[in-house]
Amino acid sequence: MTDGKKIYFVSDAHLGAPGALSSHERERLLVEWLEMAAKDAEEIYLMGDIFDFWFEFKRLVPRGFTRFLGTLAKITDSGIRVYYFTGNHDMWIFDYLPSETGIVLLREPLIKQIGGKTFYLAHGDGLGPFDKKYKILKSIFNSRFCQWWFKRLHPSFSFWIAHTWSTNSRKKHRLPEKPDFEKEWLVQYSRSVLEQQHIDYFIFGHRHICYQYPLNKKSRLINLGDWLINFSYAVFDGFDVEQKKYPKP
């Protein structure tokens, strides 16, 4: 890791979703954050569900997000590597975003040495033996048949289905301000990983809850929160990971 450089992590912006701030306003803030991070970033990690829904047809992509996509391209063109983990809302990213914006697309967890520390990085959905119903649903969505079928629907109808599903899911799954850590699946999963190897930092999104939790004296789990309510992110300066919040109107 280069002296004076930092590693940035952000998750769950859900661009396109309704919220306390409009999607357009949240996109503007996220672009501001990216431009701020790019001033001293060595790498930037987008940890999934940056879009509330994304699907690429062969000859068209979702409308909007031009400021965000253009900023990504500008950052990667400058030589800063940007990693993008697919989440449960944007798993249908294919080749358009990597080819047009220069991001490195990741669909599986990544274990990586950064600045002498070992990081376990993932969006956080479907890890471990938990939430079997979701895993079945995810396997269906990842199937080529499901993607082939979805492409046959008119985009106006198919995107309406997706956004309606997403909105209803958020209303149904209200998250606590502070989780019961002993029951948290990501805590349990991280502990199972630690039985096999040492990890300094587990960094996840998905839960929309901004917290840090010590798994033992040397390992810590960090959940990034979101950009619907928290406008939170994390930064590694080569010594430690710190969670911060970006100023919002």
ZIBEL-V539387 format. One line per field, one symbol per residue. phi: phi as a letter, one per 30 degrees, with the letter a starting at -180 (. if undefined). A space follows every 50 residues. Layout:
BEGIN
phi->???
END
This chain:
BEGIN
phi->.deicbccbbahdhejcdaecdeddddddddedddddddbdcbbcccjhd cdabbcddbabedjiddddddeddddddjddccbddcdcbdcdccddddd cidcdbcbebcbdbhicccccadjdididchddddddddddddddddddd ddddedddddedddedddddddcdcddbddddcddddddddddddcadbd bcbbcidicdabbddadcbbcbcdiabcbdhcabbccjbacbcbbdebd
END
